[in-house]
């Protein structure tokens, strides 16, 4: 079974593409309609979409499944963000495994989220979309997996927020044969106060945008969205994805490339202003105003231009201290890029979901005077785990992965000595592939033994997948391989 169609749920892929522009950005995924699901918060989602993408096919035992969980702003298209790990002889080998990635709730890329149309009203959910949790995602996953006749999961894997889902699988299916192994990268068993605080900071960026309109910006007749707030939120997030040394090495105090020579005659000045839709400062006050507001997304500042030599009437602008650096240029570029592919309400929904994550929640009763229940809870997990941490990670600190490795009995802890910070789980492909592949071969040897009968090599798997090579630049993930390629 290659699962290009779902035998249980109605296929609404084209319908969703017509109403959700973000869903159109993910090639080759399937979107089905789930009749109803009761969320952890008590509300019921009805006739809602869930998106997923598959590679390979099920074996006769229907248990050769690798379930991949994407990160905060990722999609079901694994090739887009973990492409170097996908292929024959790699961690995600579709010739011997049935690989699936399910887009989680709250994401704009196909599954139910604030941009989805509420069938009961005919309008997008917007801010009325209910609170969803990682536990809800696990329940939705089971519906999809059951519909595809999956009887068991060989490995659940995820990084960052996807790692939270992987660990939730450990807790949900502990002491059952349903999940054989778990791989969790750059993640934690619960959202830390530090992580929650960064999420709150990013949400406040969005709330402070005058066009946020309490989340009802999608009803704005002019189509104006809280782009400034979402862009600022993305910039703040990027600072947590990389490390200080990573930025210093790549950017330092370097200056951006000069765009073009500034016109020196009044005639040329007017021509360039008309052609490019910008204006140059004509007075000292205008020059100082532009310098002060450089980087603002207001219409006035955005349509103005100021550089070392951009003031026509200023004779000493070249002697002024530089205030615009490559690091700023990178952040602004990423912020501008993000607002074209993500929705502000979805960002709020997903970060709130992340805040609720705690694998002991609802499983252990805690009072203010009891000891931290997490270590003892982890000590009861039975599946083999591979935990991969990053020494320079400033968001999910390496100590959080050490806690997992020291307490989960049947676990292996690996450390990436990368200077790239949290994003190393999307960049250090060779090391990650080696760690994961070795773990799978050790814990699931029957899937690599030609005589075991557990698989039949599927040589033509690529013919059944709509794939798009992004050339190393992530369209939907957290990182770009070449941080200076923008």
Buried (B, 14 or more C-beta within 10 A) or exposed (E): BBBEEBEEBEBBBEBBBEEBEBBEBBBBBBBBBBEEBEBBEEEEBBBBBBBBBBBBBBBEEBBBBBBBBBBBBBBBBBBBBBBBBBBEEBBBBBBBBBBBBBBBBBBBBBBBBBBBBBEEEEEBBBBEBBBBBBBBBBBBBBBBBEBBEBBBBBBBBBBBBBBBBBBBBBBBBBEEEBBBBBBBBBBBBBBBEBBBEBBBBBBEBBBEBEBBBEBEBBEEEEEEBBBBBBBBBBBBBBBBBBBEEBBEEBBEEEEBEEEEEBBEEEEEBEEBBEEEEBBBBEEEEBBEBBBEBBBEBEEEBEEBBBBBEBBBEBEEBEEEEEEBBBBBBBBBEBBEBBBEBBBBBBBBBBBBBBBBBBBBBEEEEEEEEEEEBBBEBBEEBBBBBBBBBBBBBBBBBBEBBBBBBEBBEEBBBBBBEBBBBBBBBBBBBEBBBEBBBBBBEEBBEEBBEEEEEBBEEBEEBBEBBEBBEBEEEBBBBBBBBEBEEE
